[in-house]
Amino acid sequence: MLYRLYTEDKGDLITLVGRYFDGATIIPARGLWDLIAEKSVVIDIITALPEDNKVEALVFDIKFFNHQESVLVVAINETHKFI
């Protein structure tokens, strides 16, 4: 399962994500909200099995940490392998 989280970048999200998952990719981005540009990140988390509860707990922590009303979460059921 691929979870892709879109959120504002307000600090040390690596530590926050690390509380829930051993690995993730955090991609710097520029976001636009209400026509105002902001520093953003895209967080990709790949899991062997669905981890909806852990992702939801992480998202609530991110919302609190960033003082946000919401975080966009995209869950994609995909096949992956290391080559």
Sequence and secondary structure as in RCSB ss.txt:
>XXXX:A:sequence
MLYRLYTEDKGDLITLVGRYFDGATIIPARGLWDLIAEKSVVIDIITALPEDNKVEALVFDIKFFNHQESVLVVA
INETHKFI
>XXXX:A:secstr
 EEEEEEE  S HHHHHHTT S  EEEEEEEEETTEEEEEEEEEEE SS  HHHHHHHHHHHHHHHT S  EEEE
E       
